[in-house]
């Protein structure tokens, strides 16, 4: 009996190790230091995002969203395939961000702040 329960424990641990990274990673759950929910209803979720100079997040995912930059910033976004993209933002700038996964990093010398308005799919 002990061998069977050990076997199932190993299977369960292996399952989570092998599949854990494939599940959607909510930025607020995996990186609460940088992401805070400011408002949420059945249509949208508004996140306040703060990064200090040189700070880096973890790989996470967002649905379709609109970003409103509250300060200037320089970032590097690394994608799941390892490719990266550098970006500069200015205070007051807004942009559409399609759904996807990324790992952001503040490559600037100053902190920056952005509001991310995540769109929710309508319930059917």
C-alpha positions, 0 to 999 in steps of 0.5 A: 500500500505504501508503494502505491501512495508513493507512486501516486504522489510522484505522479502528482508532483510530476504532473504539476512540474511538467504542466505548471508553466503551461497554465495561464499566469495571472500577473497579480498572483505571480508578481504582487510586488509590481501588480495591484488591482485598482478596480474590477467588474464583469467587463474590465480589470484595472491594474496599477503597475509599478517597477523600480529601476532595473526591476524584473517580473516573471513570465505572466499573461494578460488578456487584450488590454489598453495601457495608459502610461503615467510616467516615462519608462524604458522596458524590455519584454521577453517572450516565451520563445526567448525573443525580446523587444525593447520599448520606450514609453512617455507619460500620457501615452496610451496603447493597445496590447493584444493578449499574450505572455511576456516577462517585463523588465525596467531597463531605465534608471527611474521608476515607472508606472502604468495603468493596464485596463484588461478586457474581459470576455463577455459571459454567454 
